[in-house]
Amino acid sequence: MTKDYDYYMGLIDEIEKIRGRNNRNWMDLLRLAFKHAPQEAAAIVAEIYSHDQDISELAKKLSE
């Protein structure tokens, strides 16, 4: 049985809601980290950004 459009859109909407809440958690974590250990936090954010760039390059290949 094939799932219909509404099923997929419902799942996507749920993912969006959860990601929105989790994004707030990430921002709170960043605030806390930069308040208490800004140099260490900056190094971690730089590493995350580097990995995000790698992911973006791979995703770009998928959309070509």
PDBQT receptor file of N, H, CA, C and O in Angstrom, charges set to zero:
ATOM      1  N   MET A   1       0.836  -1.184   0.000  1.00  0.00    +0.000 N 
ATOM      2  CA  MET A   1       0.000   0.000   0.000  1.00  0.00    +0.000 C 
ATOM      3  C   MET A   1       0.881   1.248   0.000  1.00  0.00    +0.000 C 
ATOM      4  O   MET A   1       1.793   1.359   0.819  1.00  0.00    +0.000 OA
ATOM      5  N   THR A   2       0.623   2.169  -0.892  1.00  0.00    +0.000 N 
ATOM      6  H   THR A   2      -0.118   2.079  -1.558  1.00  0.00    +0.000 HD
ATOM      7  CA  THR A   2       1.377   3.408  -1.012  1.00  0.00    +0.000 C 
ATOM      8  C   THR A   2       0.782   4.468  -0.082  1.00  0.00    +0.000 C 
ATOM      9  O   THR A   2      -0.434   4.645  -0.009  1.00  0.00    +0.000 OA
ATOM     10  N   LYS A   3       1.655   5.152   0.610  1.00  0.00    +0.000 N 
ATOM     11  H   LYS A   3       2.643   5.008   0.551  1.00  0.00    +0.000 HD
ATOM     12  CA  LYS A   3       1.207   6.239   1.474  1.00  0.00    +0.000 C 
ATOM     13  C   LYS A   3       0.783   7.414   0.606  1.00  0.00    +0.000 C 
ATOM     14  O   LYS A   3       1.336   7.621  -0.474  1.00  0.00    +0.000 OA
ATOM     15  N   ASP A   4      -0.184   8.177   1.068  1.00  0.00    +0.000 N 
ATOM     16  H   ASP A   4      -0.633   8.009   1.946  1.00  0.00    +0.000 HD
ATOM     17  CA  ASP A   4      -0.652   9.308   0.271  1.00  0.00    +0.000 C 
ATOM     18  C   ASP A   4       0.061  10.606   0.666  1.00  0.00    +0.000 C 
ATOM     19  O   ASP A   4       0.793  10.672   1.654  1.00  0.00    +0.000 OA
ATOM     20  N   TYR A   5      -0.183  11.614  -0.136  1.00  0.00    +0.000 N 
ATOM     21  H   TYR A   5      -0.778  11.561  -0.938  1.00  0.00    +0.000 HD
ATOM     22  CA  TYR A   5       0.443  12.923   0.028  1.00  0.00    +0.000 C 
ATOM     23  C   TYR A   5       0.206  13.481   1.433  1.00  0.00    +0.000 C 
ATOM     24  O   TYR A   5       1.134  13.990   2.061  1.00  0.00    +0.000 OA
ATOM     25  N   ASP A   6      -1.022  13.391   1.923  1.00  0.00    +0.000 N 
ATOM     26  H   ASP A   6      -1.776  12.977   1.412  1.00  0.00    +0.000 HD
ATOM     27  CA  ASP A   6      -1.352  13.933   3.240  1.00  0.00    +0.000 C 
ATOM     28  C   ASP A   6      -0.561  13.250   4.356  1.00  0.00    +0.000 C 
ATOM     29  O   ASP A   6      -0.182  13.895   5.334  1.00  0.00    +0.000 OA
ATOM     30  N   TYR A   7      -0.317  11.964   4.213  1.00  0.00    +0.000 N 
ATOM     31  H   TYR A   7      -0.625  11.440   3.419  1.00  0.00    +0.000 HD
ATOM     32  CA  TYR A   7       0.476  11.232   5.193  1.00  0.00    +0.000 C 
ATOM     33  C   TYR A   7       1.888  11.813   5.275  1.00  0.00    +0.000 C 
ATOM     34  O   TYR A   7       2.390  12.107   6.360  1.00  0.00    +0.000 OA
ATOM     35  N   TYR A   8       2.518  11.971   4.114  1.00  0.00    +0.000 N 
ATOM     36  H   TYR A   8       2.111  11.732   3.232  1.00  0.00    +0.000 HD
ATOM     37  CA  TYR A   8       3.879  12.508   4.079  1.00  0.00    +0.000 C 
ATOM     38  C   TYR A   8       3.932  13.951   4.579  1.00  0.00    +0.000 C 
ATOM     39  O   TYR A   8       4.842  14.327   5.319  1.00  0.00    +0.000 OA
ATOM     40  N   MET A   9       2.956  14.748   4.170  1.00  0.00    +0.000 N 
ATOM     41  H   MET A   9       2.217  14.442   3.569  1.00  0.00    +0.000 HD
ATOM     42  CA  MET A   9       2.935  16.146   4.611  1.00  0.00    +0.000 C 
ATOM     43  C   MET A   9       2.724  16.229   6.123  1.00  0.00    +0.000 C 
ATOM     44  O   MET A   9       3.287  17.102   6.782  1.00  0.00    +0.000 OA
ATOM     45  N   GLY A  10       1.920  15.330   6.669  1.00  0.00    +0.000 N 
ATOM     46  H   GLY A  10       1.462  14.620   6.134  1.00  0.00    +0.000 HD
ATOM     47  CA  GLY A  10       1.711  15.283   8.117  1.00  0.00    +0.000 C 
ATOM     48  C   GLY A  10       2.999  14.969   8.857  1.00  0.00    +0.000 C 
ATOM     49  O   GLY A  10       3.309  15.589   9.875  1.00  0.00    +0.000 OA
ATOM     50  N   LEU A  11       3.745  14.004   8.341  1.00  0.00    +0.000 N 
ATOM     51  H   LEU A  11       3.494  13.501   7.514  1.00  0.00    +0.000 HD
ATOM     52  CA  LEU A  11       5.034  13.664   8.952  1.00  0.00    +0.000 C 
ATOM     53  C   LEU A  11       6.007  14.837   8.872  1.00  0.00    +0.000 C 
ATOM     54  O   LEU A  11       6.695  15.149   9.844  1.00  0.00    +0.000 OA
ATOM     55  N   ILE A  12       6.060  15.474   7.723  1.00  0.00    +0.000 N 
ATOM     56  H   ILE A  12       5.501  15.220   6.933  1.00  0.00    +0.000 HD
ATOM     57  CA  ILE A  12       6.963  16.619   7.547  1.00  0.00    +0.000 C 
ATOM     58  C   ILE A  12       6.591  17.733   8.513  1.00  0.00    +0.000 C 
ATOM     59  O   ILE A  12       7.473  18.363   9.097  1.00  0.00    +0.000 OA
ATOM     60  N   ASP A  13       5.298  17.988   8.690  1.00  0.00    +0.000 N 
ATOM     61  H   ASP A  13       4.581  17.477   8.216  1.00  0.00    +0.000 HD
ATOM     62  CA  ASP A  13       4.852  19.014   9.636  1.00  0.00    +0.000 C 
ATOM     63  C   ASP A  13       5.281  18.680  11.061  1.00  0.00    +0.000 C 
ATOM     64  O   ASP A  13       5.711  19.561  11.806  1.00  0.00    +0.000 OA
ATOM     65  N   GLU A  14       5.165  17.407  11.439  1.00  0.00    +0.000 N 
ATOM     66  H   GLU A  14       4.817  16.691  10.834  1.00  0.00    +0.000 HD
ATOM     67  CA  GLU A  14       5.573  16.989  12.778  1.00  0.00    +0.000 C 
ATOM     68  C   GLU A  14       7.075  17.162  12.973  1.00  0.00    +0.000 C 
ATOM     69  O   GLU A  14       7.520  17.631  14.021  1.00  0.00    +0.000 OA
ATOM     70  N   ILE A  15       7.857  16.782  11.957  1.00  0.00    +0.000 N 
ATOM     71  H   ILE A  15       7.495  16.402  11.106  1.00  0.00    +0.000 HD
ATOM     72  CA  ILE A  15       9.315  16.954  12.028  1.00  0.00    +0.000 C 
ATOM     73  C   ILE A  15       9.655  18.425  12.189  1.00  0.00    +0.000 C 
ATOM     74  O   ILE A  15      10.522  18.782  12.987  1.00  0.00    +0.000 OA
ATOM     75  N   GLU A  16       8.978  19.278  11.437  1.00  0.00    +0.000 N 
ATOM     76  H   GLU A  16       8.273  18.989  10.789  1.00  0.00    +0.000 HD
ATOM     77  CA  GLU A  16       9.229  20.715  11.519  1.00  0.00    +0.000 C 
ATOM     78  C   GLU A  16       8.967  21.250  12.923  1.00  0.00    +0.000 C 
ATOM     79  O   GLU A  16       9.746  22.053  13.436  1.00  0.00    +0.000 OA
ATOM     80  N   LYS A  17       7.886  20.814  13.540  1.00  0.00    +0.000 N 
ATOM     81  H   LYS A  17       7.253  20.162  13.123  1.00  0.00    +0.000 HD
ATOM     82  CA  LYS A  17       7.564  21.259  14.902  1.00  0.00    +0.000 C 
ATOM     83  C   LYS A  17       8.645  20.832  15.890  1.00  0.00    +0.000 C 
ATOM     84  O   LYS A  17       9.090  21.621  16.723  1.00  0.00    +0.000 OA
ATOM     85  N   ILE A  18       9.058  19.577  15.785  1.00  0.00    +0.000 N 
ATOM     86  H   ILE A  18       8.697  18.935  15.108  1.00  0.00    +0.000 HD
ATOM     87  CA  ILE A  18      10.078  19.060  16.701  1.00  0.00    +0.000 C 
ATOM     88  C   ILE A  18      11.406  19.766  16.478  1.00  0.00    +0.000 C 
ATOM     89  O   ILE A  18      12.089  20.127  17.436  1.00  0.00    +0.000 OA
ATOM     90  N   ARG A  19      11.774  19.964  15.215  1.00  0.00    +0.000 N 
ATOM     91  H   ARG A  19      11.219  19.671  14.437  1.00  0.00    +0.000 HD
ATOM     92  CA  ARG A  19      13.037  20.659  14.924  1.00  0.00    +0.000 C 
ATOM     93  C   ARG A  19      13.002  22.092  15.452  1.00  0.00    +0.000 C 
ATOM     94  O   ARG A  19      14.019  22.607  15.915  1.00  0.00    +0.000 OA
ATOM     95  N   GLY A  20      11.849  22.729  15.386  1.00  0.00    +0.000 N 
ATOM     96  H   GLY A  20      11.023  22.311  15.010  1.00  0.00    +0.000 HD
ATOM     97  CA  GLY A  20      11.719  24.091  15.911  1.00  0.00    +0.000 C 
ATOM     98  C   GLY A  20      11.974  24.143  17.409  1.00  0.00    +0.000 C 
ATOM     99  O   GLY A  20      12.673  25.028  17.902  1.00  0.00    +0.000 OA
ATOM    100  N   ARG A  21      11.397  23.181  18.129  1.00  0.00    +0.000 N 
ATOM    101  H   ARG A  21      10.829  22.462  17.729  1.00  0.00    +0.000 HD
ATOM    102  CA  ARG A  21      11.625  23.135  19.581  1.00  0.00    +0.000 C 
ATOM    103  C   ARG A  21      13.083  22.819  19.873  1.00  0.00    +0.000 C 
ATOM    104  O   ARG A  21      13.682  23.400  20.778  1.00  0.00    +0.000 OA
ATOM    105  N   ASN A  22      13.651  21.898  19.105  1.00  0.00    +0.000 N 
ATOM    106  H   ASN A  22      13.164  21.426  18.370  1.00  0.00    +0.000 HD
ATOM    107  CA  ASN A  22      15.031  21.520  19.353  1.00  0.00    +0.000 C 
ATOM    108  C   ASN A  22      15.984  22.659  18.996  1.00  0.00    +0.000 C 
ATOM    109  O   ASN A  22      17.029  22.810  19.627  1.00  0.00    +0.000 OA
ATOM    110  N   ASN A  23      15.634  23.455  17.996  1.00  0.00    +0.000 N 
ATOM    111  H   ASN A  23      14.785  23.333  17.483  1.00  0.00    +0.000 HD
ATOM    112  CA  ASN A  23      16.461  24.601  17.645  1.00  0.00    +0.000 C 
ATOM    113  C   ASN A  23      16.565  25.556  18.838  1.00  0.00    +0.000 C 
ATOM    114  O   ASN A  23      17.635  26.104  19.105  1.00  0.00    +0.000 OA
ATOM    115  N   ARG A  24      15.460  25.751  19.549  1.00  0.00    +0.000 N 
ATOM    116  H   ARG A  24      14.592  25.306  19.333  1.00  0.00    +0.000 HD
ATOM    117  CA  ARG A  24      15.490  26.596  20.747  1.00  0.00    +0.000 C 
ATOM    118  C   ARG A  24      16.464  26.015  21.772  1.00  0.00    +0.000 C 
ATOM    119  O   ARG A  24      17.207  26.758  22.413  1.00  0.00    +0.000 OA
ATOM    120  N   ASN A  25      16.461  24.699  21.929  1.00  0.00    +0.000 N 
ATOM    121  H   ASN A  25      15.857  24.095  21.409  1.00  0.00    +0.000 HD
ATOM    122  CA  ASN A  25      17.401  24.058  22.860  1.00  0.00    +0.000 C 
ATOM    123  C   ASN A  25      18.842  24.311  22.444  1.00  0.00    +0.000 C 
ATOM    124  O   ASN A  25      19.696  24.586  23.287  1.00  0.00    +0.000 OA
ATOM    125  N   TRP A  26      19.115  24.218  21.138  1.00  0.00    +0.000 N 
ATOM    126  H   TRP A  26      18.421  23.995  20.453  1.00  0.00    +0.000 HD
ATOM    127  CA  TRP A  26      20.467  24.490  20.638  1.00  0.00    +0.000 C 
ATOM    128  C   TRP A  26      20.888  25.925  20.960  1.00  0.00    +0.000 C 
ATOM    129  O   TRP A  26      22.016  26.161  21.394  1.00  0.00    +0.000 OA
ATOM    130  N   MET A  27      19.996  26.866  20.752  1.00  0.00    +0.000 N 
ATOM    131  H   MET A  27      19.080  26.675  20.399  1.00  0.00    +0.000 HD
ATOM    132  CA  MET A  27      20.328  28.272  21.001  1.00  0.00    +0.000 C 
ATOM    133  C   MET A  27      20.583  28.508  22.495  1.00  0.00    +0.000 C 
ATOM    134  O   MET A  27      21.492  29.254  22.861  1.00  0.00    +0.000 OA
ATOM    135  N   ASP A  28      19.786  27.877  23.347  1.00  0.00    +0.000 N 
ATOM    136  H   ASP A  28      19.048  27.272  23.050  1.00  0.00    +0.000 HD
ATOM    137  CA  ASP A  28      20.008  27.999  24.790  1.00  0.00    +0.000 C 
ATOM    138  C   ASP A  28      21.358  27.409  25.187  1.00  0.00    +0.000 C 
ATOM    139  O   ASP A  28      22.071  27.963  26.024  1.00  0.00    +0.000 OA
ATOM    140  N   LEU A  29      21.695  26.281  24.572  1.00  0.00    +0.000 N 
ATOM    141  H   LEU A  29      21.117  25.832  23.892  1.00  0.00    +0.000 HD
ATOM    142  CA  LEU A  29      22.994  25.667  24.847  1.00  0.00    +0.000 C 
ATOM    143  C   LEU A  29      24.136  26.571  24.403  1.00  0.00    +0.000 C 
ATOM    144  O   LEU A  29      25.134  26.706  25.111  1.00  0.00    +0.000 OA
ATOM    145  N   LEU A  30      23.994  27.189  23.239  1.00  0.00    +0.000 N 
ATOM    146  H   LEU A  30      23.183  27.079  22.664  1.00  0.00    +0.000 HD
ATOM    147  CA  LEU A  30      25.027  28.115  22.758  1.00  0.00    +0.000 C 
ATOM    148  C   LEU A  30      25.180  29.301  23.702  1.00  0.00    +0.000 C 
ATOM    149  O   LEU A  30      26.301  29.701  24.017  1.00  0.00    +0.000 OA
ATOM    150  N   ARG A  31      24.067  29.863  24.154  1.00  0.00    +0.000 N 
ATOM    151  H   ARG A  31      23.157  29.538  23.898  1.00  0.00    +0.000 HD
ATOM    152  CA  ARG A  31      24.135  30.991  25.090  1.00  0.00    +0.000 C 
ATOM    153  C   ARG A  31      24.893  30.606  26.357  1.00  0.00    +0.000 C 
ATOM    154  O   ARG A  31      25.755  31.347  26.830  1.00  0.00    +0.000 OA
ATOM    155  N   LEU A  32      24.561  29.448  26.892  1.00  0.00    +0.000 N 
ATOM    156  H   LEU A  32      23.860  28.846  26.508  1.00  0.00    +0.000 HD
ATOM    157  CA  LEU A  32      25.209  28.974  28.109  1.00  0.00    +0.000 C 
ATOM    158  C   LEU A  32      26.705  28.749  27.879  1.00  0.00    +0.000 C 
ATOM    159  O   LEU A  32      27.535  29.158  28.691  1.00  0.00    +0.000 OA
ATOM    160  N   ALA A  33      27.035  28.100  26.774  1.00  0.00    +0.000 N 
ATOM    161  H   ALA A  33      26.361  27.768  26.114  1.00  0.00    +0.000 HD
ATOM    162  CA  ALA A  33      28.439  27.815  26.471  1.00  0.00    +0.000 C 
ATOM    163  C   ALA A  33      29.249  29.092  26.296  1.00  0.00    +0.000 C 
ATOM    164  O   ALA A  33      30.349  29.206  26.836  1.00  0.00    +0.000 OA
ATOM    165  N   PHE A  34      28.711  30.058  25.543  1.00  0.00    +0.000 N 
ATOM    166  H   PHE A  34      27.817  29.965  25.105  1.00  0.00    +0.000 HD
ATOM    167  CA  PHE A  34      29.460  31.291  25.311  1.00  0.00    +0.000 C 
ATOM    168  C   PHE A  34      29.527  32.160  26.569  1.00  0.00    +0.000 C 
ATOM    169  O   PHE A  34      30.443  32.970  26.709  1.00  0.00    +0.000 OA
ATOM    170  N   LYS A  35      28.586  32.004  27.467  1.00  0.00    +0.000 N 
ATOM    171  H   LYS A  35      27.842  31.345  27.353  1.00  0.00    +0.000 HD
ATOM    172  CA  LYS A  35      28.626  32.750  28.726  1.00  0.00    +0.000 C 
ATOM    173  C   LYS A  35      29.737  32.229  29.630  1.00  0.00    +0.000 C 
ATOM    174  O   LYS A  35      30.443  33.012  30.265  1.00  0.00    +0.000 OA
ATOM    175  N   HIS A  36      29.891  30.913  29.687  1.00  0.00    +0.000 N 
ATOM    176  H   HIS A  36      29.318  30.277  29.170  1.00  0.00    +0.000 HD
ATOM    177  CA  HIS A  36      30.806  30.308  30.650  1.00  0.00    +0.000 C 
ATOM    178  C   HIS A  36      32.166  29.908  30.079  1.00  0.00    +0.000 C 
ATOM    179  O   HIS A  36      33.146  29.829  30.820  1.00  0.00    +0.000 OA
ATOM    180  N   ALA A  37      32.237  29.660  28.792  1.00  0.00    +0.000 N 
ATOM    181  H   ALA A  37      31.441  29.724  28.190  1.00  0.00    +0.000 HD
ATOM    182  CA  ALA A  37      33.507  29.238  28.183  1.00  0.00    +0.000 C 
ATOM    183  C   ALA A  37      33.522  29.645  26.715  1.00  0.00    +0.000 C 
ATOM    184  O   ALA A  37      33.455  28.794  25.828  1.00  0.00    +0.000 OA
ATOM    185  N   PRO A  38      33.612  30.956  26.460  1.00  0.00    +0.000 N 
ATOM    186  CA  PRO A  38      33.482  31.431  25.077  1.00  0.00    +0.000 C 
ATOM    187  C   PRO A  38      34.537  30.894  24.104  1.00  0.00    +0.000 C 
ATOM    188  O   PRO A  38      34.209  30.588  22.958  1.00  0.00    +0.000 OA
ATOM    189  N   GLN A  39      35.776  30.778  24.532  1.00  0.00    +0.000 N 
ATOM    190  H   GLN A  39      36.042  31.027  25.463  1.00  0.00    +0.000 HD
ATOM    191  CA  GLN A  39      36.804  30.288  23.603  1.00  0.00    +0.000 C 
ATOM    192  C   GLN A  39      36.570  28.831  23.237  1.00  0.00    +0.000 C 
ATOM    193  O   GLN A  39      36.680  28.441  22.075  1.00  0.00    +0.000 OA
ATOM    194  N   GLU A  40      36.249  28.040  24.237  1.00  0.00    +0.000 N 
ATOM    195  H   GLU A  40      36.160  28.357  25.182  1.00  0.00    +0.000 HD
ATOM    196  CA  GLU A  40      35.978  26.628  23.981  1.00  0.00    +0.000 C 
ATOM    197  C   GLU A  40      34.723  26.470  23.131  1.00  0.00    +0.000 C 
ATOM    198  O   GLU A  40      34.689  25.641  22.221  1.00  0.00    +0.000 OA
ATOM    199  N   ALA A  41      33.705  27.253  23.419  1.00  0.00    +0.000 N 
ATOM    200  H   ALA A  41      33.733  27.926  24.157  1.00  0.00    +0.000 HD
ATOM    201  CA  ALA A  41      32.467  27.197  22.652  1.00  0.00    +0.000 C 
ATOM    202  C   ALA A  41      32.713  27.575  21.201  1.00  0.00    +0.000 C 
ATOM    203  O   ALA A  41      32.178  26.936  20.295  1.00  0.00    +0.000 OA
ATOM    204  N   ALA A  42      33.515  28.603  20.971  1.00  0.00    +0.000 N 
ATOM    205  H   ALA A  42      33.950  29.122  21.707  1.00  0.00    +0.000 HD
ATOM    206  CA  ALA A  42      33.817  29.041  19.607  1.00  0.00    +0.000 C 
ATOM    207  C   ALA A  42      34.506  27.932  18.822  1.00  0.00    +0.000 C 
ATOM    208  O   ALA A  42      34.217  27.737  17.642  1.00  0.00    +0.000 OA
ATOM    209  N   ALA A  43      35.411  27.208  19.468  1.00  0.00    +0.000 N 
ATOM    210  H   ALA A  43      35.645  27.367  20.427  1.00  0.00    +0.000 HD
ATOM    211  CA  ALA A  43      36.115  26.112  18.791  1.00  0.00    +0.000 C 
ATOM    212  C   ALA A  43      35.137  25.000  18.404  1.00  0.00    +0.000 C 
ATOM    213  O   ALA A  43      35.243  24.430  17.319  1.00  0.00    +0.000 OA
ATOM    214  N   ILE A  44      34.201  24.698  19.279  1.00  0.00    +0.000 N 
ATOM    215  H   ILE A  44      34.116  25.162  20.161  1.00  0.00    +0.000 HD
ATOM    216  CA  ILE A  44      33.217  23.660  18.988  1.00  0.00    +0.000 C 
ATOM    217  C   ILE A  44      32.293  24.103  17.853  1.00  0.00    +0.000 C 
ATOM    218  O   ILE A  44      31.988  23.316  16.958  1.00  0.00    +0.000 OA
ATOM    219  N   VAL A  45      31.851  25.356  17.890  1.00  0.00    +0.000 N 
ATOM    220  H   VAL A  45      32.099  25.996  18.618  1.00  0.00    +0.000 HD
ATOM    221  CA  VAL A  45      30.987  25.877  16.831  1.00  0.00    +0.000 C 
ATOM    222  C   VAL A  45      31.718  25.848  15.492  1.00  0.00    +0.000 C 
ATOM    223  O   VAL A  45      31.110  25.538  14.467  1.00  0.00    +0.000 OA
ATOM    224  N   ALA A  46      33.003  26.163  15.485  1.00  0.00    +0.000 N 
ATOM    225  H   ALA A  46      33.497  26.414  16.318  1.00  0.00    +0.000 HD
ATOM    226  CA  ALA A  46      33.787  26.117  14.244  1.00  0.00    +0.000 C 
ATOM    227  C   ALA A  46      33.826  24.699  13.689  1.00  0.00    +0.000 C 
ATOM    228  O   ALA A  46      33.727  24.504  12.477  1.00  0.00    +0.000 OA
ATOM    229  N   GLU A  47      33.969  23.715  14.560  1.00  0.00    +0.000 N 
ATOM    230  H   GLU A  47      34.050  23.873  15.544  1.00  0.00    +0.000 HD
ATOM    231  CA  GLU A  47      33.993  22.318  14.111  1.00  0.00    +0.000 C 
ATOM    232  C   GLU A  47      32.627  21.903  13.563  1.00  0.00    +0.000 C 
ATOM    233  O   GLU A  47      32.547  21.226  12.538  1.00  0.00    +0.000 OA
ATOM    234  N   ILE A  48      31.564  22.305  14.240  1.00  0.00    +0.000 N 
ATOM    235  H   ILE A  48      31.629  22.855  15.073  1.00  0.00    +0.000 HD
ATOM    236  CA  ILE A  48      30.209  22.010  13.761  1.00  0.00    +0.000 C 
ATOM    237  C   ILE A  48      30.002  22.635  12.391  1.00  0.00    +0.000 C 
ATOM    238  O   ILE A  48      29.482  21.982  11.487  1.00  0.00    +0.000 OA
ATOM    239  N   TYR A  49      30.399  23.881  12.226  1.00  0.00    +0.000 N 
ATOM    240  H   TYR A  49      30.821  24.412  12.960  1.00  0.00    +0.000 HD
ATOM    241  CA  TYR A  49      30.253  24.587  10.956  1.00  0.00    +0.000 C 
ATOM    242  C   TYR A  49      31.006  23.869   9.840  1.00  0.00    +0.000 C 
ATOM    243  O   TYR A  49      30.520  23.776   8.713  1.00  0.00    +0.000 OA
ATOM    244  N   SER A  50      32.186  23.366  10.159  1.00  0.00    +0.000 N 
ATOM    245  H   SER A  50      32.581  23.441  11.074  1.00  0.00    +0.000 HD
ATOM    246  CA  SER A  50      32.979  22.637   9.171  1.00  0.00    +0.000 C 
ATOM    247  C   SER A  50      32.236  21.383   8.705  1.00  0.00    +0.000 C 
ATOM    248  O   SER A  50      32.188  21.091   7.510  1.00  0.00    +0.000 OA
ATOM    249  N   HIS A  51      31.663  20.654   9.648  1.00  0.00    +0.000 N 
ATOM    250  H   HIS A  51      31.702  20.892  10.619  1.00  0.00    +0.000 HD
ATOM    251  CA  HIS A  51      30.907  19.453   9.291  1.00  0.00    +0.000 C 
ATOM    252  C   HIS A  51      29.649  19.817   8.508  1.00  0.00    +0.000 C 
ATOM    253  O   HIS A  51      29.264  19.105   7.580  1.00  0.00    +0.000 OA
ATOM    254  N   ASP A  52      29.010  20.922   8.881  1.00  0.00    +0.000 N 
ATOM    255  H   ASP A  52      29.323  21.500   9.634  1.00  0.00    +0.000 HD
ATOM    256  CA  ASP A  52      27.828  21.379   8.147  1.00  0.00    +0.000 C 
ATOM    257  C   ASP A  52      28.182  21.688   6.697  1.00  0.00    +0.000 C 
ATOM    258  O   ASP A  52      27.399  21.402   5.790  1.00  0.00    +0.000 OA
ATOM    259  N   GLN A  53      29.353  22.269   6.477  1.00  0.00    +0.000 N 
ATOM    260  H   GLN A  53      29.988  22.501   7.213  1.00  0.00    +0.000 HD
ATOM    261  CA  GLN A  53      29.779  22.557   5.108  1.00  0.00    +0.000 C 
ATOM    262  C   GLN A  53      29.965  21.264   4.322  1.00  0.00    +0.000 C 
ATOM    263  O   GLN A  53      29.596  21.183   3.150  1.00  0.00    +0.000 OA
ATOM    264  N   ASP A  54      30.543  20.245   4.977  1.00  0.00    +0.000 N 
ATOM    265  H   ASP A  54      30.843  20.310   5.929  1.00  0.00    +0.000 HD
ATOM    266  CA  ASP A  54      30.726  18.947   4.319  1.00  0.00    +0.000 C 
ATOM    267  C   ASP A  54      29.366  18.355   3.933  1.00  0.00    +0.000 C 
ATOM    268  O   ASP A  54      29.196  17.840   2.828  1.00  0.00    +0.000 OA
ATOM    269  N   ILE A  55      28.411  18.434   4.845  1.00  0.00    +0.000 N 
ATOM    270  H   ILE A  55      28.549  18.853   5.743  1.00  0.00    +0.000 HD
ATOM    271  CA  ILE A  55      27.071  17.917   4.588  1.00  0.00    +0.000 C 
ATOM    272  C   ILE A  55      26.426  18.684   3.434  1.00  0.00    +0.000 C 
ATOM    273  O   ILE A  55      25.795  18.087   2.561  1.00  0.00    +0.000 OA
ATOM    274  N   SER A  56      26.585  20.002   3.434  1.00  0.00    +0.000 N 
ATOM    275  H   SER A  56      27.097  20.487   4.143  1.00  0.00    +0.000 HD
ATOM    276  CA  SER A  56      26.009  20.827   2.366  1.00  0.00    +0.000 C 
ATOM    277  C   SER A  56      26.579  20.452   1.005  1.00  0.00    +0.000 C 
ATOM    278  O   SER A  56      25.847  20.407   0.016  1.00  0.00    +0.000 OA
ATOM    279  N   GLU A  57      27.865  20.187   0.950  1.00  0.00    +0.000 N 
ATOM    280  H   GLU A  57      28.459  20.223   1.753  1.00  0.00    +0.000 HD
ATOM    281  CA  GLU A  57      28.484  19.795  -0.321  1.00  0.00    +0.000 C 
ATOM    282  C   GLU A  57      27.919  18.464  -0.811  1.00  0.00    +0.000 C 
ATOM    283  O   GLU A  57      27.668  18.301  -2.006  1.00  0.00    +0.000 OA
ATOM    284  N   LEU A  58      27.718  17.520   0.093  1.00  0.00    +0.000 N 
ATOM    285  H   LEU A  58      27.921  17.652   1.063  1.00  0.00    +0.000 HD
ATOM    286  CA  LEU A  58      27.138  16.234  -0.301  1.00  0.00    +0.000 C 
ATOM    287  C   LEU A  58      25.684  16.412  -0.748  1.00  0.00    +0.000 C 
ATOM    288  O   LEU A  58      25.258  15.823  -1.742  1.00  0.00    +0.000 OA
ATOM    289  N   ALA A  59      24.933  17.219  -0.015  1.00  0.00    +0.000 N 
ATOM    290  H   ALA A  59      25.279  17.697   0.793  1.00  0.00    +0.000 HD
ATOM    291  CA  ALA A  59      23.541  17.468  -0.386  1.00  0.00    +0.000 C 
ATOM    292  C   ALA A  59      23.450  18.156  -1.734  1.00  0.00    +0.000 C 
ATOM    293  O   ALA A  59      22.534  17.896  -2.513  1.00  0.00    +0.000 OA
ATOM    294  N   LYS A  60      24.402  19.034  -2.007  1.00  0.00    +0.000 N 
ATOM    295  H   LYS A  60      25.146  19.246  -1.374  1.00  0.00    +0.000 HD
ATOM    296  CA  LYS A  60      24.439  19.729  -3.297  1.00  0.00    +0.000 C 
ATOM    297  C   LYS A  60      24.576  18.724  -4.439  1.00  0.00    +0.000 C 
ATOM    298  O   LYS A  60      23.966  18.899  -5.494  1.00  0.00    +0.000 OA
ATOM    299  N   LYS A  61      25.370  17.678  -4.237  1.00  0.00    +0.000 N 
ATOM    300  H   LYS A  61      25.866  17.536  -3.380  1.00  0.00    +0.000 HD
ATOM    301  CA  LYS A  61      25.545  16.649  -5.253  1.00  0.00    +0.000 C 
ATOM    302  C   LYS A  61      24.231  15.919  -5.509  1.00  0.00    +0.000 C 
ATOM    303  O   LYS A  61      23.951  15.515  -6.638  1.00  0.00    +0.000 OA
ATOM    304  N   LEU A  62      23.418  15.750  -4.452  1.00  0.00    +0.000 N 
ATOM    305  H   LEU A  62      23.645  16.079  -3.535  1.00  0.00    +0.000 HD
ATOM    306  CA  LEU A  62      22.136  15.072  -4.603  1.00  0.00    +0.000 C 
ATOM    307  C   LEU A  62      21.155  15.890  -5.440  1.00  0.00    +0.000 C 
ATOM    308  O   LEU A  62      20.275  15.338  -6.102  1.00  0.00    +0.000 OA
ATOM    309  N   SER A  63      21.316  17.196  -5.402  1.00  0.00    +0.000 N 
ATOM    310  H   SER A  63      22.030  17.644  -4.865  1.00  0.00    +0.000 HD
ATOM    311  CA  SER A  63      20.359  18.060  -6.110  1.00  0.00    +0.000 C 
ATOM    312  C   SER A  63      20.804  18.434  -7.522  1.00  0.00    +0.000 C 
ATOM    313  O   SER A  63      20.096  19.162  -8.219  1.00  0.00    +0.000 OA
ATOM    314  N   GLU A  64      21.943  17.955  -7.940  1.00  0.00    +0.000 N 
ATOM    315  H   GLU A  64      22.518  17.364  -7.374  1.00  0.00    +0.000 HD
ATOM    316  CA  GLU A  64      22.449  18.277  -9.286  1.00  0.00    +0.000 C 
ATOM    317  C   GLU A  64      21.758  17.466 -10.350  1.00  0.00    +0.000 C 
ATOM    318  O   GLU A  64      22.063  17.611 -11.533  1.00  0.00    +0.000 OA
TER     319      GLU A  64
